[in-house]
Amino acid sequence: MTSNPFDPNAILDGIRRWVEIETPTEAPEQVNKLATLVADGYRDLPATTERIAGKDGCGDHLVTRSSWGQEQPGILVLSHLDTVHPMGFIERLKFRTEGDSAFGPGIYDMKGGAYIAFQAFRQLCRNGERPPLGITHIFTSDEEIGSPTSRALIEAEGQRAKYVLVTEPARDGGKVVTGRKGVGRFEVFIKGTPAHAGSRPEDGRSAIRELANVIDTLEALNDPKRGVTVNVGVVRGGTRPNVIAENAYAEVDLRVPSFADADELVARILSLRSRTEGVSVEVTGELNRPPYEKGNAGAALFEHAKRLAADLGFELVDTYTGGGSDGNFTAAHTATLDGLGVDGKGAHTHYEQIYISSIEPRARLLHRLYQTLR
Ligand SMILES: [Zn+2]
């Protein structure tokens, strides 16, 4: 047995076991394999684990609840077990350490963070501690595709909780996240009239030409000062160069800092109309993650975490990001603090890594949060 309960090397061994089970969102049997390993880790702890069967091609979700404190609003911890990396990616990004870095698929986003939160809970239990608030930890299977099968669960548990702690990666020197933009996703379907481009061009109405109008209109909605971004990220259309295109299609990503911006921009995108007679434009989509605005309760939670970090010997700084997380689903109702995972870099890339020196302080911070929140 190690004398330091937060020995980074021991924790890293555990993270490695989670990383070496590859868990692409679209490989539910793999995600389930890891969920089983995670559930095993709770077997000797004063906690119940509930497994919610996966659906729509996603893996299972795991909900663990401390045996104490469940009769009142407590702490909800959110982690996801899935990664963006496809099966076999581990051949390219084998678990390895090099100096202060440990590499592996999903190690930073977010198996490192999920593991240290589990470890902090283990430590609490090992010491026989029963802090004032109960702790519920949800491990989901589908965050990387926008949480379609876990959103309802997260919202329901989030509303029941007093605090939400999200173990997404820390950023840029250990910053936590106290705000995120809302995210919208839209599809644009354009239908024109096909014709021979050489012999009967006057009969045609090009869907691709109208797509150009649509792109123009959407791009014009970008407003960097307000923090609004609109990106046409995918386009398709037409069949051959000598045919006036009957169909065109686009996929659009929207990011908004506030609910007011969300209402305005979603309405504007959904009301896109064709500027060309004989061509139809139809838009479907919605806000799939609401904005995560830094509220008073969230600010107080951050201040509390900051004091705990100072006692542990490091300065905790917060930041705001355009990237969404499951924290977006809880922040409007419940004090939420995100980015509590391990520091590192290269999320979603072939050089994804965590900084080993950040393991212990981050694990200790979570442990202190569990101990002190009330
Ligand atoms: Zn993540």
Boltz pocket constraint, residues with backbone or C-beta under 6 A from the ligand:
constraints:
  - pocket:
      binder: B
      contacts: [[A, 80], [A, 109], [A, 110], [A, 143], [A, 168], [A, 169]]
      max_distance: 6.0
